[in-house]
Every structure is written in C-alpha cells, then in structure tokens.
C-alpha cells in the first residue's frame, strides 16, 4: 500500500483591490443617501474597513 500525502491547494484571493474600491464607493453612496438611518454607523465602519483592506 503506497500512501501519498497531498498538501491543500493554495488559497486564492476572492476579491481584487479594484473590487474593494467599488464596494467602498457603493457603501459611500448608501451612506450619503441614508445619513439619518441609525444603521448607518455600521455602514460607516464597513466603509473604513474596506478602505484599509483595499490598501493591503
């Protein structure tokens, strides 16, 4: 019996830097349209996280 070990495939990025920029732009558009919404603080946090993730 010949047992072979295989290493898992290398992980690939799902989103590109351009994708992060587009998502950040869409979230900013939402923020401007829903400034008075109490949930907007969560979107604001997401906007900033997308900006820092896009710079990586």
Secondary structure as UniProt FT lines:
FT   HELIX           17..33
FT   TURN            34..36
FT   TURN            38..39
FT   HELIX           40..54
//
